[in-house]
Amino acid sequence: MWPPAKERTSALERRIAASAFAGLTQSVIINLYKETFALNFAAGKVTSVESQGFTDAGEIRIPPLVFAPSYRLLFRGLGNSPRPGV
């Protein structure tokens, strides 16, 4: 688990605040087929992002290149990957 990069989460937090999910407090599991991530929210703010590795879990399933060609940058940030070479 690692703290998310603020510049990547602020847009998501603004969108959540302006939606029916304002104040969201739960984990949202996003499955990108090759890797799954848990976005943890507290009071509408992203508190952490956790890699779940390769799993079939996930409320949201999106092929990684459809989601974003550089999805690792969105979730991992630059140089703070818990796994070497990723």
Biopython code that builds the backbone (N, CA, C, O; Angstrom):
import numpy as np
from Bio.PDB.StructureBuilder import StructureBuilder

atoms = [
    (1, "MET", "N", (0.851, -1.176, 0.000)),
    (1, "MET", "CA", (0.000, 0.000, 0.000)),
    (1, "MET", "C", (0.893, 1.234, 0.000)),
    (1, "MET", "O", (1.934, 1.252, 0.657)),
    (2, "TRP", "N", (0.492, 2.254, -0.728)),
    (2, "TRP", "CA", (1.255, 3.497, -0.756)),
    (2, "TRP", "C", (0.295, 4.652, -0.924)),
    (2, "TRP", "O", (-0.786, 4.472, -1.485)),
    (3, "PRO", "N", (0.656, 5.830, -0.455)),
    (3, "PRO", "CA", (-0.238, 6.981, -0.608)),
    (3, "PRO", "C", (-0.290, 7.410, -2.064)),
    (3, "PRO", "O", (0.728, 7.368, -2.754)),
    (4, "PRO", "N", (-1.446, 7.820, -2.539)),
    (4, "PRO", "CA", (-1.571, 8.242, -3.928)),
    (4, "PRO", "C", (-0.930, 9.604, -4.150)),
    (4, "PRO", "O", (-0.816, 10.409, -3.226)),
    (5, "ALA", "N", (-0.513, 9.851, -5.384)),
    (5, "ALA", "CA", (0.041, 11.154, -5.746)),
    (5, "ALA", "C", (-1.119, 12.156, -5.845)),
    (5, "ALA", "O", (-2.068, 11.932, -6.597)),
    (6, "LYS", "N", (-1.045, 13.229, -5.109)),
    (6, "LYS", "CA", (-2.145, 14.191, -5.009)),
    (6, "LYS", "C", (-2.563, 14.753, -6.364)),
    (6, "LYS", "O", (-3.752, 14.937, -6.623)),
    (7, "GLU", "N", (-1.585, 15.024, -7.225)),
    (7, "GLU", "CA", (-1.938, 15.607, -8.526)),
    (7, "GLU", "C", (-2.757, 14.640, -9.377)),
    (7, "GLU", "O", (-3.466, 15.074, -10.285)),
    (8, "ARG", "N", (-2.672, 13.342, -9.101)),
    (8, "ARG", "CA", (-3.450, 12.373, -9.870)),
    (8, "ARG", "C", (-4.803, 12.095, -9.242)),
    (8, "ARG", "O", (-5.712, 11.629, -9.930)),
    (9, "THR", "N", (-4.960, 12.363, -7.974)),
    (9, "THR", "CA", (-6.213, 12.032, -7.310)),
    (9, "THR", "C", (-7.163, 13.211, -7.166)),
    (9, "THR", "O", (-8.363, 13.008, -6.982)),
    (10, "SER", "N", (-6.663, 14.431, -7.244)),
    (10, "SER", "CA", (-7.533, 15.582, -7.000)),
    (10, "SER", "C", (-8.675, 15.674, -8.009)),
    (10, "SER", "O", (-9.791, 16.030, -7.630)),
    (11, "ALA", "N", (-8.430, 15.365, -9.271)),
    (11, "ALA", "CA", (-9.512, 15.408, -10.267)),
    (11, "ALA", "C", (-10.565, 14.351, -9.952)),
    (11, "ALA", "O", (-11.762, 14.623, -10.050)),
    (12, "LEU", "N", (-10.138, 13.158, -9.580)),
    (12, "LEU", "CA", (-11.071, 12.104, -9.213)),
    (12, "LEU", "C", (-11.878, 12.505, -7.980)),
    (12, "LEU", "O", (-13.090, 12.295, -7.939)),
    (13, "GLU", "N", (-11.228, 13.068, -6.994)),
    (13, "GLU", "CA", (-11.921, 13.505, -5.779)),
    (13, "GLU", "C", (-12.933, 14.601, -6.071)),
    (13, "GLU", "O", (-14.017, 14.604, -5.488)),
    (14, "ARG", "N", (-12.606, 15.530, -6.958)),
    (14, "ARG", "CA", (-13.552, 16.592, -7.337)),
    (14, "ARG", "C", (-14.780, 16.001, -8.020)),
    (14, "ARG", "O", (-15.905, 16.419, -7.745)),
    (15, "ARG", "N", (-14.570, 15.039, -8.901)),
    (15, "ARG", "CA", (-15.703, 14.414, -9.592)),
    (15, "ARG", "C", (-16.587, 13.645, -8.626)),
    (15, "ARG", "O", (-17.813, 13.680, -8.735)),
    (16, "ILE", "N", (-15.974, 12.957, -7.689)),
    (16, "ILE", "CA", (-16.764, 12.220, -6.694)),
    (16, "ILE", "C", (-17.552, 13.185, -5.826)),
    (16, "ILE", "O", (-18.720, 12.933, -5.529)),
    (17, "ALA", "N", (-16.938, 14.280, -5.415)),
    (17, "ALA", "CA", (-17.615, 15.269, -4.571)),
    (17, "ALA", "C", (-18.835, 15.871, -5.261)),
    (17, "ALA", "O", (-19.800, 16.256, -4.600)),
    (18, "ALA", "N", (-18.792, 15.953, -6.586)),
    (18, "ALA", "CA", (-19.900, 16.547, -7.341)),
    (18, "ALA", "C", (-20.915, 15.500, -7.804)),
    (18, "ALA", "O", (-21.774, 15.789, -8.638)),
    (19, "SER", "N", (-20.816, 14.293, -7.266)),
    (19, "SER", "CA", (-21.703, 13.220, -7.713)),
    (19, "SER", "C", (-22.517, 12.666, -6.543)),
    (19, "SER", "O", (-22.431, 13.149, -5.414)),
    (20, "ALA", "N", (-23.299, 11.647, -6.848)),
    (20, "ALA", "CA", (-24.069, 10.957, -5.812)),
    (20, "ALA", "C", (-23.165, 10.199, -4.846)),
    (20, "ALA", "O", (-23.631, 9.731, -3.807)),
    (21, "PHE", "N", (-21.880, 10.072, -5.173)),
    (21, "PHE", "CA", (-20.928, 9.354, -4.327)),
    (21, "PHE", "C", (-20.146, 10.286, -3.401)),
    (21, "PHE", "O", (-19.142, 9.874, -2.820)),
    (22, "ALA", "N", (-20.585, 11.519, -3.260)),
    (22, "ALA", "CA", (-19.906, 12.466, -2.367)),
    (22, "ALA", "C", (-19.798, 11.846, -0.977)),
    (22, "ALA", "O", (-20.761, 11.274, -0.466)),
    (23, "GLY", "N", (-18.621, 11.963, -0.372)),
    (23, "GLY", "CA", (-18.397, 11.413, 0.958)),
    (23, "GLY", "C", (-18.140, 9.918, 0.984)),
    (23, "GLY", "O", (-18.206, 9.299, 2.046)),
    (24, "LEU", "N", (-17.849, 9.328, -0.167)),
    (24, "LEU", "CA", (-17.621, 7.889, -0.282)),
    (24, "LEU", "C", (-16.565, 7.400, 0.698)),
    (24, "LEU", "O", (-15.479, 7.974, 0.787)),
    (25, "THR", "N", (-16.883, 6.345, 1.431)),
    (25, "THR", "CA", (-15.929, 5.700, 2.333)),
    (25, "THR", "C", (-16.013, 4.198, 2.104)),
    (25, "THR", "O", (-16.861, 3.516, 2.679)),
    (26, "GLN", "N", (-15.131, 3.698, 1.264)),
    (26, "GLN", "CA", (-15.043, 2.270, 0.964)),
    (26, "GLN", "C", (-13.895, 2.034, 0.003)),
    (26, "GLN", "O", (-13.275, 2.981, -0.481)),
    (27, "SER", "N", (-13.617, 0.787, -0.268)),
    (27, "SER", "CA", (-12.615, 0.418, -1.271)),
    (27, "SER", "C", (-13.331, 0.137, -2.576)),
    (27, "SER", "O", (-14.367, -0.528, -2.599)),
    (28, "VAL", "N", (-12.774, 0.645, -3.653)),
    (28, "VAL", "CA", (-13.292, 0.377, -4.993)),
    (28, "VAL", "C", (-12.223, -0.437, -5.706)),
    (28, "VAL", "O", (-11.075, -0.006, -5.821)),
    (29, "ILE", "N", (-12.607, -1.613, -6.180)),
    (29, "ILE", "CA", (-11.668, -2.520, -6.821)),
    (29, "ILE", "C", (-11.765, -2.341, -8.330)),
    (29, "ILE", "O", (-12.838, -2.491, -8.914)),
    (30, "ILE", "N", (-10.638, -2.021, -8.954)),
    (30, "ILE", "CA", (-10.562, -1.856, -10.405)),
    (30, "ILE", "C", (-9.662, -2.937, -10.961)),
    (30, "ILE", "O", (-8.481, -3.012, -10.620)),
    (31, "ASN", "N", (-10.218, -3.772, -11.815)),
    (31, "ASN", "CA", (-9.486, -4.881, -12.415)),
    (31, "ASN", "C", (-9.095, -4.490, -13.830)),
    (31, "ASN", "O", (-9.959, -4.248, -14.673)),
    (32, "LEU", "N", (-7.794, -4.429, -14.091)),
    (32, "LEU", "CA", (-7.283, -4.093, -15.416)),
    (32, "LEU", "C", (-6.761, -5.338, -16.133)),
    (32, "LEU", "O", (-5.888, -5.256, -16.997)),
    (33, "TYR", "N", (-7.312, -6.486, -15.759)),
    (33, "TYR", "CA", (-7.001, -7.808, -16.323)),
    (33, "TYR", "C", (-5.607, -8.301, -15.983)),
    (33, "TYR", "O", (-5.462, -9.450, -15.565)),
    (34, "LYS", "N", (-4.592, -7.495, -16.141)),
    (34, "LYS", "CA", (-3.231, -7.919, -15.799)),
    (34, "LYS", "C", (-2.900, -7.610, -14.347)),
    (34, "LYS", "O", (-2.025, -8.244, -13.756)),
    (35, "GLU", "N", (-3.584, -6.656, -13.784)),
    (35, "GLU", "CA", (-3.359, -6.268, -12.398)),
    (35, "GLU", "C", (-4.632, -5.633, -11.862)),
    (35, "GLU", "O", (-5.375, -4.982, -12.597)),
    (36, "THR", "N", (-4.871, -5.830, -10.575)),
    (36, "THR", "CA", (-6.057, -5.291, -9.923)),
    (36, "THR", "C", (-5.620, -4.318, -8.839)),
    (36, "THR", "O", (-4.642, -4.559, -8.130)),
    (37, "PHE", "N", (-6.354, -3.217, -8.718)),
    (37, "PHE", "CA", (-6.031, -2.188, -7.735)),
    (37, "PHE", "C", (-7.230, -1.915, -6.848)),
    (37, "PHE", "O", (-8.373, -1.949, -7.304)),
    (38, "ALA", "N", (-6.965, -1.645, -5.576)),
    (38, "ALA", "CA", (-7.992, -1.200, -4.639)),
    (38, "ALA", "C", (-7.749, 0.276, -4.378)),
    (38, "ALA", "O", (-6.700, 0.661, -3.863)),
    (39, "LEU", "N", (-8.721, 1.096, -4.734)),
    (39, "LEU", "CA", (-8.672, 2.519, -4.402)),
    (39, "LEU", "C", (-9.459, 2.679, -3.117)),
    (39, "LEU", "O", (-10.660, 2.411, -3.084)),
    (40, "ASN", "N", (-8.795, 3.112, -2.066)),
    (40, "ASN", "CA", (-9.429, 3.250, -0.754)),
    (40, "ASN", "C", (-9.830, 4.697, -0.526)),
    (40, "ASN", "O", (-9.005, 5.607, -0.601)),
    (41, "PHE", "N", (-11.107, 4.891, -0.248)),
    (41, "PHE", "CA", (-11.668, 6.220, -0.036)),
    (41, "PHE", "C", (-12.126, 6.376, 1.403)),
    (41, "PHE", "O", (-12.623, 5.429, 2.014)),
    (42, "ALA", "N", (-11.955, 7.583, 1.942)),
    (42, "ALA", "CA", (-12.498, 7.963, 3.240)),
    (42, "ALA", "C", (-13.040, 9.372, 3.091)),
    (42, "ALA", "O", (-12.298, 10.299, 2.767)),
    (43, "ALA", "N", (-14.324, 9.532, 3.327)),
    (43, "ALA", "CA", (-14.986, 10.836, 3.215)),
    (43, "ALA", "C", (-14.742, 11.477, 1.850)),
    (43, "ALA", "O", (-14.555, 12.689, 1.753)),
    (44, "GLY", "N", (-14.746, 10.658, 0.795)),
    (44, "GLY", "CA", (-14.599, 11.169, -0.562)),
    (44, "GLY", "C", (-13.176, 11.441, -1.007)),
    (44, "GLY", "O", (-12.963, 11.913, -2.124)),
    (45, "LYS", "N", (-12.206, 11.158, -0.168)),
    (45, "LYS", "CA", (-10.795, 11.387, -0.499)),
    (45, "LYS", "C", (-10.098, 10.050, -0.689)),
    (45, "LYS", "O", (-10.365, 9.094, 0.038)),
    (46, "VAL", "N", (-9.198, 9.986, -1.676)),
    (46, "VAL", "CA", (-8.406, 8.778, -1.882)),
    (46, "VAL", "C", (-7.341, 8.737, -0.793)),
    (46, "VAL", "O", (-6.507, 9.637, -0.695)),
    (47, "THR", "N", (-7.376, 7.683, 0.025)),
    (47, "THR", "CA", (-6.419, 7.576, 1.120)),
    (47, "THR", "C", (-5.236, 6.687, 0.767)),
    (47, "THR", "O", (-4.130, 6.895, 1.265)),
    (48, "SER", "N", (-5.465, 5.700, -0.088)),
    (48, "SER", "CA", (-4.369, 4.839, -0.520)),
    (48, "SER", "C", (-4.797, 4.058, -1.743)),
    (48, "SER", "O", (-5.980, 3.943, -2.061)),
    (49, "VAL", "N", (-3.791, 3.523, -2.419)),
    (49, "VAL", "CA", (-3.997, 2.654, -3.571)),
    (49, "VAL", "C", (-3.191, 1.394, -3.303)),
    (49, "VAL", "O", (-2.000, 1.462, -2.998)),
    (50, "GLU", "N", (-3.846, 0.243, -3.418)),
    (50, "GLU", "CA", (-3.180, -1.020, -3.136)),
    (50, "GLU", "C", (-3.226, -1.918, -4.368)),
    (50, "GLU", "O", (-4.286, -2.105, -4.966)),
    (51, "SER", "N", (-2.097, -2.463, -4.736)),
    (51, "SER", "CA", (-2.069, -3.452, -5.801)),
    (51, "SER", "C", (-2.563, -4.770, -5.236)),
    (51, "SER", "O", (-2.092, -5.221, -4.191)),
    (52, "GLN", "N", (-3.504, -5.383, -5.920)),
    (52, "GLN", "CA", (-4.027, -6.689, -5.521)),
    (52, "GLN", "C", (-3.392, -7.803, -6.343)),
    (52, "GLN", "O", (-3.709, -8.979, -6.166)),
    (53, "GLY", "N", (-2.480, -7.413, -7.257)),
    (53, "GLY", "CA", (-1.831, -8.387, -8.132)),
    (53, "GLY", "C", (-2.788, -8.885, -9.205)),
    (53, "GLY", "O", (-3.726, -8.184, -9.585)),
    (54, "PHE", "N", (-2.550, -10.084, -9.686)),
    (54, "PHE", "CA", (-3.398, -10.689, -10.709)),
    (54, "PHE", "C", (-4.517, -11.443, -10.011)),
    (54, "PHE", "O", (-4.262, -12.404, -9.285)),
    (55, "THR", "N", (-5.748, -11.016, -10.227)),
    (55, "THR", "CA", (-6.903, -11.624, -9.584)),
    (55, "THR", "C", (-8.143, -11.435, -10.448)),
    (55, "THR", "O", (-8.163, -10.586, -11.340)),
    (56, "ASP", "N", (-9.159, -12.218, -10.184)),
    (56, "ASP", "CA", (-10.437, -12.072, -10.891)),
    (56, "ASP", "C", (-11.367, -11.095, -10.188)),
    (56, "ASP", "O", (-12.455, -10.818, -10.693)),
    (57, "ALA", "N", (-10.971, -10.568, -9.043)),
    (57, "ALA", "CA", (-11.821, -9.668, -8.266)),
    (57, "ALA", "C", (-11.995, -8.330, -8.985)),
    (57, "ALA", "O", (-11.224, -7.978, -9.878)),
    (58, "GLY", "N", (-13.005, -7.615, -8.581)),
    (58, "GLY", "CA", (-13.164, -6.252, -9.069)),
    (58, "GLY", "C", (-14.568, -5.908, -9.489)),
    (58, "GLY", "O", (-15.185, -6.608, -10.292)),
    (59, "GLU", "N", (-15.077, -4.799, -8.926)),
    (59, "GLU", "CA", (-16.378, -4.296, -9.339)),
    (59, "GLU", "C", (-16.304, -3.685, -10.734)),
    (59, "GLU", "O", (-17.277, -3.694, -11.488)),
    (60, "ILE", "N", (-15.136, -3.158, -11.055)),
    (60, "ILE", "CA", (-14.933, -2.495, -12.344)),
    (60, "ILE", "C", (-13.851, -3.270, -13.088)),
    (60, "ILE", "O", (-12.753, -3.467, -12.568)),
    (61, "ARG", "N", (-14.162, -3.708, -14.305)),
    (61, "ARG", "CA", (-13.195, -4.457, -15.113)),
    (61, "ARG", "C", (-13.002, -3.730, -16.436)),
    (61, "ARG", "O", (-13.935, -3.571, -17.223)),
    (62, "ILE", "N", (-11.769, -3.296, -16.658)),
    (62, "ILE", "CA", (-11.461, -2.492, -17.836)),
    (62, "ILE", "C", (-10.153, -2.988, -18.445)),
    (62, "ILE", "O", (-9.154, -3.111, -17.736)),
    (63, "PRO", "N", (-10.142, -3.274, -19.747)),
    (63, "PRO", "CA", (-8.861, -3.604, -20.382)),
    (63, "PRO", "C", (-7.900, -2.427, -20.199)),
    (63, "PRO", "O", (-8.306, -1.282, -20.400)),
    (64, "PRO", "N", (-6.653, -2.668, -19.828)),
    (64, "PRO", "CA", (-5.748, -1.577, -19.467)),
    (64, "PRO", "C", (-5.537, -0.540, -20.564)),
    (64, "PRO", "O", (-5.418, 0.647, -20.261)),
    (65, "LEU", "N", (-5.488, -0.943, -21.808)),
    (65, "LEU", "CA", (-5.255, 0.043, -22.866)),
    (65, "LEU", "C", (-6.493, 0.862, -23.171)),
    (65, "LEU", "O", (-6.384, 1.941, -23.752)),
    (66, "VAL", "N", (-7.659, 0.381, -22.796)),
    (66, "VAL", "CA", (-8.881, 1.172, -22.938)),
    (66, "VAL", "C", (-8.959, 2.189, -21.811)),
    (66, "VAL", "O", (-9.349, 3.338, -22.018)),
    (67, "PHE", "N", (-8.577, 1.746, -20.604)),
    (67, "PHE", "CA", (-8.619, 2.628, -19.437)),
    (67, "PHE", "C", (-7.659, 3.793, -19.605)),
    (67, "PHE", "O", (-8.064, 4.952, -19.526)),
    (68, "ALA", "N", (-6.415, 3.495, -19.832)),
    (68, "ALA", "CA", (-5.385, 4.518, -20.049)),
    (68, "ALA", "C", (-4.100, 3.799, -20.438)),
    (68, "ALA", "O", (-3.674, 2.878, -19.742)),
    (69, "PRO", "N", (-3.483, 4.205, -21.532)),
    (69, "PRO", "CA", (-2.242, 3.549, -21.940)),
    (69, "PRO", "C", (-1.158, 3.594, -20.866)),
    (69, "PRO", "O", (-0.291, 2.721, -20.824)),
    (70, "SER", "N", (-1.200, 4.581, -20.019)),
    (70, "SER", "CA", (-0.167, 4.697, -18.977)),
    (70, "SER", "C", (-0.782, 4.493, -17.596)),
    (70, "SER", "O", (-0.507, 5.265, -16.677)),
    (71, "TYR", "N", (-1.618, 3.455, -17.438)),
    (71, "TYR", "CA", (-2.302, 3.256, -16.167)),
    (71, "TYR", "C", (-1.347, 3.087, -14.998)),
    (71, "TYR", "O", (-1.697, 3.440, -13.872)),
    (72, "ARG", "N", (-0.156, 2.561, -15.230)),
    (72, "ARG", "CA", (0.790, 2.407, -14.113)),
    (72, "ARG", "C", (1.172, 3.768, -13.537)),
    (72, "ARG", "O", (1.373, 3.894, -12.329)),
    (73, "LEU", "N", (1.273, 4.779, -14.384)),
    (73, "LEU", "CA", (1.577, 6.113, -13.870)),
    (73, "LEU", "C", (0.439, 6.637, -13.008)),
    (73, "LEU", "O", (0.675, 7.321, -12.012)),
    (74, "LEU", "N", (-0.796, 6.318, -13.387)),
    (74, "LEU", "CA", (-1.933, 6.797, -12.619)),
    (74, "LEU", "C", (-1.981, 6.174, -11.235)),
    (74, "LEU", "O", (-2.278, 6.855, -10.253)),
    (75, "PHE", "N", (-1.690, 4.881, -11.154)),
    (75, "PHE", "CA", (-1.822, 4.189, -9.887)),
    (75, "PHE", "C", (-0.533, 4.131, -9.092)),
    (75, "PHE", "O", (-0.575, 4.207, -7.864)),
    (76, "ARG", "N", (0.589, 4.003, -9.735)),
    (76, "ARG", "CA", (1.836, 3.803, -9.021)),
    (76, "ARG", "C", (2.600, 5.095, -8.787)),
    (76, "ARG", "O", (3.379, 5.187, -7.838)),
    (77, "GLY", "N", (2.395, 6.083, -9.625)),
    (77, "GLY", "CA", (3.221, 7.270, -9.509)),
    (77, "GLY", "C", (4.567, 6.994, -10.150)),
    (77, "GLY", "O", (4.761, 5.946, -10.765)),
    (78, "LEU", "N", (5.461, 7.889, -10.017)),
    (78, "LEU", "CA", (6.777, 7.736, -10.630)),
    (78, "LEU", "C", (7.774, 7.259, -9.602)),
    (78, "LEU", "O", (8.068, 7.962, -8.635)),
    (79, "GLY", "N", (8.295, 6.067, -9.808)),
    (79, "GLY", "CA", (9.371, 5.561, -8.978)),
    (79, "GLY", "C", (8.994, 5.076, -7.599)),
    (79, "GLY", "O", (9.885, 4.835, -6.785)),
    (80, "ASN", "N", (7.705, 4.918, -7.290)),
    (80, "ASN", "CA", (7.372, 4.439, -5.951)),
    (80, "ASN", "C", (6.692, 3.079, -5.986)),
    (80, "ASN", "O", (5.898, 2.759, -5.100)),
    (81, "SER", "N", (6.993, 2.283, -6.993)),
    (81, "SER", "CA", (6.420, 0.957, -7.098)),
    (81, "SER", "C", (6.988, 0.042, -6.015)),
    (81, "SER", "O", (8.192, 0.052, -5.757)),
    (82, "PRO", "N", (6.108, -0.757, -5.374)),
    (82, "PRO", "CA", (6.622, -1.684, -4.378)),
    (82, "PRO", "C", (7.335, -2.875, -4.984)),
    (82, "PRO", "O", (7.977, -3.642, -4.266)),
    (83, "ARG", "N", (7.232, -3.045, -6.297)),
    (83, "ARG", "CA", (7.906, -4.158, -6.978)),
    (83, "ARG", "C", (8.964, -3.598, -7.912)),
    (83, "ARG", "O", (8.651, -2.736, -8.734)),
    (84, "PRO", "N", (10.187, -4.050, -7.817)),
    (84, "PRO", "CA", (11.260, -3.556, -8.695)),
    (84, "PRO", "C", (10.934, -3.793, -10.160)),
    (84, "PRO", "O", (10.401, -4.841, -10.525)),
    (85, "GLY", "N", (11.249, -2.836, -10.978)),
    (85, "GLY", "CA", (11.066, -2.972, -12.424)),
    (85, "GLY", "C", (9.665, -2.736, -12.907)),
    (85, "GLY", "O", (9.391, -2.911, -14.094)),
    (86, "VAL", "N", (8.768, -2.345, -12.035)),
    (86, "VAL", "CA", (7.372, -2.106, -12.463)),
    (86, "VAL", "C", (7.083, -0.638, -12.354)),
    (86, "VAL", "O", (5.973, -0.203, -12.661)),
]
sb = StructureBuilder()
sb.init_structure("model")
sb.init_model(0)
sb.init_chain("A")
sb.init_seg("    ")
for serial, (resi, resn, name, xyz) in enumerate(atoms, 1):
    if name == "N":
        sb.init_residue(resn, " ", resi, " ")
    sb.init_atom(name, np.array(xyz, "f"), 0.0, 1.0, " ", f" {name:<3s}", serial, name[0])
structure = sb.get_structure()
